[in-house]
Amino acid sequence: MTARSKPQIPGTTIFDGEQARKGYALNKMCFSFNERANRDAFLADEEAYCAKYGLNPQQREAIRARNVLQLIAAGGNAYYLAKFAGIFKLDMQDIGAQQTGMTKDEFKAKLVAARNQ
């Protein structure tokens, strides 16, 4: 691997400096969800809240779709996205299910099976 090449992990978006710059507005918005008033403002008018932070069309579409994988591809950092997911009562198992293309129950069963091996 040269200094300019990125590591490649199939099916994985590497969160590097480029992704951090790409997702700055999205991650800043998600960080704002630490405060209840901001979560309430987002729920009251998602479009206006996204506009306030300057989200681009890709990020806005991913927000509307509630799709964590699209948000990661749009520059989202998993730690900040967890704050977004929490607004909709999604937990890490919901996110893991999205990432693997499984239902939540299938993902939970996979975790239990792995634990019991």
Order of alpha helices (4+ residues) and beta strands (2+ residues): alpha-alpha-alpha-alpha-alpha-alpha-alpha-alpha-alpha
